[in-house]
Amino acid sequence: MTTRNEITIELGAAQMVWQSLLEPKALRPTVIHKVTVAPSWEDMRRLAKFIFLRIFAGSSDDIIGDDNLSDYCSDNVHYNKKLFQNLLRFVLMSVSRKVVFDWSRRINMNLKYSMLHGELNKEQQEKLSSITYEEIFKNLDNSPNCIPTTNVVKEYLDSNFTDEIINCALVNIDYERIANVGGKQAEYWIYESLLGFYFSKATFDLIRQLHNLKGNRINHSPTIIADYSLKDGCIYKMFKMFEISSKLQQPIIKHHSKSASSGSTSSLRKNQVKDALIDEIKAYGFYVEANITTEQVIKLSLNQVVETDETKCGVEKSTLPVCSLIYQLDDMYEAICVNMWNWAELIKEEGYSLVSNCNWNTKQLDRYTKFKDQLKVLINDMLMDSQRKIVDLDEKIHFLGENLDCKQGATITHRNVMEIGMLPYLKEIATALASSLKSTSMFVNYKVSSMVITGELLHSWLTRFNTVYGEYMWTQLQAELSIQFHVRQIRAKLIFAKKKYHL
């Protein structure tokens, strides 16, 4: 129910599936969770005052007039009402543009092409660009409107989802209903901006809660889809239907671009390896290629192996793309350091210590930052030192300097780095790959016979990393994938390609 002074947020969770010749449909019942939000003028006053203090004020003690909302949103000696109105809307637009999990990050302010570019001086622009998401949202934290939805979302996902990977969130705002809520208030633009910040914070909270849930596969970079982009989806669907209809018959080859006689030795060798892999897959069967890049991205592509007739060569196999998806992994070094830090925190609670004679604790953010920075450098040096011969995995390695209030530094071993730091990261890759084959939201109901795993990242393990670490990561990833395939009862064949190429 919507009244003059409140709005209702409806949280609908539904699983959608893409059927090539059918429209998307819900596979689970939709759950509607209503959260009543009564707009608080105190929220807007805190937000408006924060923007004034951050950009225009000379000191943190400055106020305008009687420190009321109307004082900050009206003409004053620091700025005019129109400028502040544009500034508030620009901040809202910048916040809403992209969902981030780390609220300590600065908001991406594209001032160069905004109307504020000529209204603010260079110093004010720099102050505006340094504002973080946390600084904006903390002005709403004290509001009674911050009603958590974590339990509702978690209960729904635990009840309905097992191997599914949630890739995106559809956010649809009924602007017409919002416009009718405010009535004809003199300062409706303030009211409208406040609602916008409520919606943004609710969206950020929901996506972050999805990301933090344990036991569910949530893409690390879930995409926000606005309602207007659905029109593009309808056009794409029509194009996809035409594309699929063209694949129902055997393809006709009009021109051959590959020539074994005229091709170079490297391209010939590349084609031979590629053809050998394709020959292992049954004609008109489907396979998934997982290309893992050095940018920590898994590029998943579903392909179909087809047979083509040619007069001279007879029947030969080729591939046709069906669909592709992208999965964002955590940064490898970041993941290893976080795992090592969590381990250090755990053994400290159990009465042991990774760090000897140190006057610090694992709850301090600055200690964590220094720990992570130095550990990253150490691990990078060990991985990239291909000439180093590692004989004893339990060899103690010292790191952390005296600037951390340590009389002696911390010590770790190669085994610690592998089993505590790297293994969870490799398990994440294996889980993401295995889950993609079971998720109907990714590859629908295609019967995938094989998964080919390749990519520059895997290639770098074997060619650029230290041999001991590279071989460990390569063999352990295969082992973890075999476990995941067994647990999920996936019968697809696993093919690991050491060479870096695309099928």
Secondary structure, DSSP 8 states (H G I E B T S, - for coil): --BTTBEEEEEEE--EE--TTS--EESS--EEEEEEE---HHHHHHHHHHHHHHHT-SSTT---TTS-HHHHTS--SS--HHHHHHHHHHHHHHHHH---S-TTSB----GGGSTTTTTS-HHHHHHHHT-BHHHHHGGGTTSTT----HHHHHHHHHHH-SS-EEEEEEE---HHHHHHHSTT-TTHHHHHHHHHHHHHHHHHHHHHHHHH-SSSEEEEEEEEEEGGGHHHHHHHHHHHHHHHHTTSS----------TTTS-HHHHHHHHHHHHHHHTS-TT-EEEEEEE-TTSEEEEEEEEEEEEEETTTEEEEEEEEEEEEEEE---HHHHHHHHHHHHHHHHHHTT--SBSSB---TT-HHHHHHHHHHHHHHHHHHHH-TT-----TT-EEEE--GGGSBSS-EEEEHHHIIIIIIHHHHHHHHHHHHHHHH-HHHHTT--EEEEEEE-HHHHHHHHTS-HHHHHHHHHHHHHHHHHHHHHTT---EEEE--S----
